[in-house]
Amino acid sequence: MKELGRYVEVMMTKAVDSYTPALFTRVLGYSLAETQVMMEQAKQEIANRNMHKYIKYHFICGQKPEV
């Protein structure tokens, strides 16, 4: 479980860098400097080992119909 948690931590940290700037600057109207400060705070919270974070995942599987 610890190893899985490390993978999720890396994934979440990378997701902050990928998804946050466009949403906060284009849609919500924040400046790039404000966005970067919030992103760093979010990364610090993700890396905080004293908090136990829970995330819901949804997996959808599909299969082509047989001919």
N, C-alpha and C positions, 0 to 999 in steps of 0.2 A: 504494500500500500504506500510505503514511503517513496519507493521508486516511481510509482504512478503519480504521486503528488508532485514530484519534481518535474515530471513531464508536463503536467497540467500547469505548473507555475511558469515554465518556459513558454508554453503556448499562450497563456494569458498575457504575459509580458509582451510578447510579439504582437498580440492582437491589439494591445493598447496603442502601440506605435502605428499599426496599420489602419485601424478604423476611426480613431478619435479625431485626428486633425481635420478631416473633411467634414465630419458632422459638426464639430464645435465652431469651425471658422466659417463655413458656407451656410449652414442652416441656423445655428444658434447665434452667430454674429460675434463670437469671441475673437480677440486678436490672437495672432500666432504665439506671442509671448505668454499670454494668459493660458493658452491651451497647453503649451509646453510645461508650464509650472504644474498644472493639474495632472498632466500625464506623469510627471515625476512623482507626484504625491500618490497617484494610483499605483505606480510600480513599487513604491515603498510599502504600501499596504499589502500588495500581493506578496511581497517578499517577507512580510512580518510572520514569523513562525509562532508567535503567541496567539494569533487568531486562527481559528479553524473555520475555513470557508467551505461552503457546500454549493455545488453547482448542479443544476438539472440539465441532463442531456436527453435529447430525443433522437433515437435511431430509427430510420425508416429503411426497410429493405424492400426491394422490388425484384421481380423476375419476369423475363419475357415469356409470354405464353408459348407452349409447345405447338408446333405446326402440325 
